[in-house]
Amino acid sequence: SDQGDQSDDPWVQRTFSAVRILHELDGYGGWGAGWVPAQKANRESLGRHIEEMLDKPGLVVYKYWEDRPQPAVTNDLDVPTIVYSVPGQEALIGVVSYAREDRDVILRLDPETLGLTGDLKAVNVETGEELAVNDSAISFPLAKHDIRLIRLTGGE
């Protein structure tokens, strides 16, 4: 994570973390970069949620560039997603902005592919805020170059 004078800028490191999460990039320059306090903070707020999902049996990961149907897509080509899914239990959806300005995002979900039934519950994992799910879609604002991690579970 060598961004020169901006290497410990919290926003630069958050954007860097967003790109890493979206593309499953681990290793050198990752969460282990102990000399970059802002990166360590991102590991706690973002990375640990990904790491927890990686340890779950039955994990299926959907990457936006794959040539297969995606269970969570946005209405915006500048806002791709990655989905970590344990079918029938939960999904963690990373929504990343490559847009040049803030956007209003509509995230469309395919609960059947995720194996989630009943009333869907969506939570912003960083803030704990519950997001409304209407007709298998979630709407929210997303700042340019930001990330939103959303945990999705089924209900009764």
Secondary structure, 3 states (H helix, E strand, C coil): CCCHHHCCCHHHHHHHHHHHHHCCCCCCCCCCCCCCHHHHHHHHHHHHHHHHHHCCCCCEEEECCCCCCCCEEECCCCCCEEEEEECCCEEEEEEECCCCCCEEEEEEECHHHHCCCCCCEEEECCCCCEECCECCEEEEEECCCCEEEEEEECCC
